[in-house]
Amino acid sequence: MQRSIAAMTAAVFLGSTAFAFAADMTVKARAPVVALPGWTGFYGGVNVGGTFGDGSFATTGTPVSFNPAGLLAGAPATMNALAAVLNSNASRSGSQFIGGGQFGYNFQLTPAWIAGFEADIQGLAGNGRTSTVATASSFAPFGFPANAYGANSTFTERLDYLGTVRARVGYLATPSLLTYVTGGLAYGGANVGSTFNIQETFPGAFATVTPPIFGATSTSKTAAGWTIGGGLEWMFGSKWSAKVEYLYYDLGSVTASIPLTQIINNPPFINTPWATALAQTSTRFDGSILRFGVNYHLN
């Protein structure tokens, strides 16, 4: 929520500053700014840039089933190990390359004000990944010494593509320089993956007497949310313009369910589930985009 408020504040500040600058230039020029003929009409082009931002993974869940054999062979310790990893958090950070295309339409409302819409879609390269390792002691029954476990967790998140459909409102600082704010719908192809491997050990001669608890999963979906931002666009020819743009996007959270299983292979129990659990890992897909683009105008 704090990142969302900060992004909206930055976008509003960018737009307000640009409009104030444009208004000041208009006063100094002592003449109305009139749009170049190339601003009105349809346009299309390409863009490149990057996305960046921090986030986190949250895992929740509880053990749901124990084999009766497990109750006789240390299930309380297994439950302690499961409970620790099923309520954990991990952070992520990083950036991705982004590139794609856009098209839109501009309409001149007044000599200096322009409104319109823009739609775009981009591919992204790279993914956010983090791993956690936890070690702690847990209760051991029947007089055994206290045991410990190591929990290794790997989380991945990836956006395969990101698109927006936005309204734009802009003010002409000069006949060839448009300052604008923009906002609307954002959507993307979101992927979440998780793996867990929990190994219990006893000290001394009892090292690694229980099998590991493991699980892996991944899920993909089209996530939808919102975006807001602003930018500058410069008309450098009768049909060509270049722009720099900042957007903040928020696609909401995506959750992946993870079945965790502990398999025992000690006679008379061969390939037998000892303990099972169901976990859920979720992460929020949001971040900032800074990109540059070129448009060709069909005027």
C-alpha positions in Angstrom: 0.0 0.0 0.0 2.9 2.4 0.8 4.5 1.8 -2.5 1.1 2.4 -4.3 0.7 5.7 -2.4 4.2 6.7 -3.2 3.8 5.9 -6.9 0.6 7.8 -7.2 2.1 10.8 -5.4 5.1 10.7 -7.8 2.9 10.5 -10.9 0.7 13.4 -9.7 3.8 15.5 -8.8 5.3 14.8 -12.3 2.1 15.9 -14.0 1.6 18.9 -11.8 5.2 20.0 -12.2 5.1 19.6 -16.0 1.8 21.5 -16.2 3.2 24.3 -14.0 6.3 24.5 -16.2 4.2 24.6 -19.3 1.9 27.3 -18.0 4.9 29.4 -17.0 6.4 29.1 -20.5 3.1 30.1 -22.0 3.0 33.3 -19.9 6.5 34.2 -20.9 5.7 33.6 -24.5 2.7 35.9 -24.3 1.0 34.0 -27.0 -1.3 30.9 -27.1 0.3 27.6 -27.7 -1.2 25.8 -30.7 -0.7 22.2 -31.4 1.2 21.1 -34.5 -1.0 19.4 -37.1 0.7 16.1 -36.4 -0.7 15.8 -32.8 -4.3 15.0 -33.8 -5.1 11.5 -35.1 -3.9 7.9 -34.7 -0.4 6.9 -34.0 1.7 3.8 -33.3 5.2 2.9 -32.3 7.7 0.9 -30.2 9.2 1.2 -26.7 12.0 -0.2 -24.6 12.9 0.2 -20.9 12.9 -1.6 -17.6 10.8 -2.5 -14.6 12.0 -2.4 -11.0 10.7 -2.8 -7.5 10.8 -4.8 -4.3 8.3 -7.3 -3.0 7.8 -10.4 -0.8 6.6 -14.0 -0.8 4.3 -15.2 2.0 3.7 -18.9 2.8 0.9 -20.1 5.0 -0.6 -23.5 5.8 -1.0 -26.2 8.4 -0.2 -30.0 8.5 -3.4 -31.9 7.5 -2.6 -35.6 7.9 -0.3 -38.1 9.6 0.0 -41.8 8.9 -0.5 -43.8 12.1 3.0 -45.1 11.7 4.2 -41.6 12.0 2.5 -41.1 15.3 4.7 -43.9 16.7 7.9 -42.6 15.1 8.3 -38.9 15.9 5.3 -37.1 14.4 5.6 -34.2 16.9 9.0 -33.3 15.6 7.8 -33.5 12.0 4.9 -31.2 12.9 7.3 -28.7 14.4 9.4 -28.7 11.2 6.3 -28.3 9.0 4.8 -25.5 11.0 8.0 -23.5 10.8 8.2 -23.5 7.0 4.5 -23.2 6.5 4.4 -19.7 8.1 7.4 -18.0 6.6 8.2 -15.0 4.5 10.9 -14.1 2.0 11.8 -10.9 0.2 12.6 -10.2 -3.4 14.1 -7.4 -5.5 15.4 -6.9 -9.0 14.7 -5.4 -12.4 13.7 -6.7 -15.8 14.2 -5.5 -19.4 10.9 -4.6 -21.1 10.1 -3.9 -24.7 7.1 -3.8 -27.0 4.7 -1.6 -29.0 1.9 0.8 -28.6 -0.9 2.6 -30.5 -3.3 5.4 -29.6 -5.3 8.4 -30.6 -4.9 12.1 -29.8 -7.7 14.7 -29.9 -7.1 18.5 -29.5 -9.5 19.8 -26.9 -8.2 23.4 -26.9 -5.3 25.1 -28.5 -3.0 23.9 -25.7 -4.8 20.8 -24.3 -4.8 17.3 -25.8 -6.7 14.2 -24.7 -6.7 10.6 -26.0 -6.1 7.0 -25.3 -3.2 4.6 -25.6 -2.9 0.8 -25.5 0.4 -1.2 -25.3 1.8 -4.6 -24.7 5.4 -5.6 -23.8 7.4 -8.7 -23.2 9.7 -9.0 -20.1 13.0 -10.8 -19.7 14.1 -12.2 -16.3 12.5 -13.2 -13.1 12.6 -12.6 -9.3 14.0 -15.4 -7.3 14.9 -15.9 -3.6 16.0 -18.8 -1.4 15.8 -19.2 2.4 17.5 -21.5 4.8 16.2 -22.0 8.3 17.7 -24.1 11.2 16.0 -24.7 14.5 15.5 -27.4 17.2 12.3 -29.3 17.8 10.9 -31.7 20.3 11.8 -35.4 20.0 9.7 -38.1 21.8 10.7 -41.1 23.9 13.8 -39.7 25.5 15.7 -39.0 22.2 17.9 -35.9 22.3 16.5 -32.8 20.7 16.7 -32.9 17.0 17.1 -30.1 14.4 15.9 -29.4 10.9 17.1 -27.5 7.9 14.5 -25.9 5.7 15.4 -24.9 2.1 12.9 -22.9 0.2 13.1 -21.5 -3.3 10.5 -19.0 -4.7 10.2 -17.7 -8.2 8.0 -15.1 -9.8 7.8 -14.0 -13.4 5.8 -11.8 -15.7 5.8 -13.1 -19.3 4.1 -10.0 -20.7 2.6 -6.7 -19.5 0.0 -4.6 -21.2 -2.0 -1.4 -20.4 -5.1 0.4 -21.8 -4.9 4.0 -20.6 -6.4 7.5 -21.0 -4.0 10.4 -21.5 -4.5 14.1 -20.8 -1.7 16.5 -21.8 -0.7 20.1 -22.0 1.5 21.6 -24.7 4.6 23.4 -23.2 5.5 24.3 -26.7 3.9 23.4 -30.0 6.2 20.4 -30.2 6.4 19.3 -26.5 3.6 17.5 -24.8 3.5 17.0 -21.0 0.9 14.4 -19.9 -0.6 12.3 -17.1 -2.0 8.9 -17.8 -3.8 6.0 -16.1 -6.1 3.0 -16.6 -6.1 -0.8 -16.8 -3.0 -3.0 -16.5 -2.8 -6.8 -17.1 -0.1 -9.4 -17.4 0.9 -13.0 -17.6 1.9 -13.9 -14.0 3.8 -17.0 -12.9 4.6 -18.2 -9.3 6.7 -21.2 -8.3 7.9 -22.7 -5.0 10.0 -25.6 -3.8 10.5 -26.8 -0.3 12.9 -29.4 1.2 13.0 -29.9 4.9 15.5 -32.3 6.4 15.4 -33.3 10.1 18.6 -34.5 11.8 19.4 -35.9 15.3 22.8 -35.0 16.9 25.6 -37.6 17.0 24.9 -41.1 15.8 21.3 -40.3 15.0 22.0 -38.0 12.1 19.4 -37.9 9.3 17.2 -40.7 10.6 14.0 -39.3 9.1 13.2 -38.8 5.4 12.9 -35.2 4.0 9.7 -33.3 3.6 9.4 -32.0 0.1 7.1 -30.3 -2.4 7.1 -28.2 -5.5 4.5 -26.3 -7.5 4.0 -23.6 -10.1 1.0 -21.7 -11.3 0.3 -19.2 -14.2 -2.6 -16.8 -14.7 -3.6 -13.6 -16.4 -3.6 -11.0 -13.6 -5.4 -7.6 -14.0 -5.1 -4.4 -12.0 -4.4 -0.7 -12.6 -1.6 1.7 -13.6 -0.9 5.4 -13.3 2.0 7.7 -14.5 3.1 10.5 -16.7 5.6 11.6 -19.3 6.9 13.9 -21.9 6.5 13.5 -25.7 8.4 15.6 -28.3 7.3 16.0 -31.9 10.6 16.1 -33.8 9.1 15.9 -37.4 5.9 16.2 -39.2 5.0 12.6 -38.4 7.5 11.4 -35.8 7.6 11.9 -32.0 9.8 10.5 -29.1 8.7 10.0 -25.5 9.9 9.2 -22.0 7.4 7.7 -19.6 7.0 6.5 -16.0 4.3 4.1 -15.0 3.4 2.4 -11.7 1.4 -0.8 -12.0 -0.4 -3.1 -9.5 -1.7 -6.5 -10.7 -2.7 -7.8 -7.3 -1.6 -11.1 -5.7 -1.2 -14.5 -7.2 -1.2 -17.7 -5.0 0.2 -21.2 -5.7 -0.9 -24.2 -3.7 1.9 -26.6 -2.6 1.3 -30.2 -1.5 4.1 -31.3 0.9 4.8 -34.9 1.5 7.2 -37.0 3.7 7.8 -40.5 2.3 9.1 -43.3 4.6 11.0 -46.3 3.1 11.8 -48.3 6.3 10.3 -51.9 6.4 7.5 -52.7 6.8 6.6 -49.2 5.4 7.9 -48.9 1.9 7.2 -45.7 -0.2 4.5 -44.8 2.4 3.4 -41.2 3.1 4.4 -40.4 6.6 3.1 -36.9 6.8 1.4 -34.6 4.4 0.5 -30.9 4.4 -0.9 -28.2 2.1 0.8 -24.9 1.8 0.1 -21.7 -0.1 2.7 -19.2 -1.4 1.5 -15.8 -2.6 3.3 -12.8 -4.0 2.1 -9.4 -5.2 2.9 -8.4 -8.8 3.5 -4.6 -8.7 6.4 -2.3 -9.7 7.6 0.7 -11.7 8.3 1.1 -15.4 10.6 3.6 -17.0 10.7 3.5 -20.7 11.5 5.3 -23.9 9.4 5.2 -27.1 9.1 6.4 -30.7 5.7 7.0 -32.5 4.7 7.5 -36.1 1.6 9.7 -36.5 -1.1 9.1 -39.2 -2.2 12.6 -39.7 
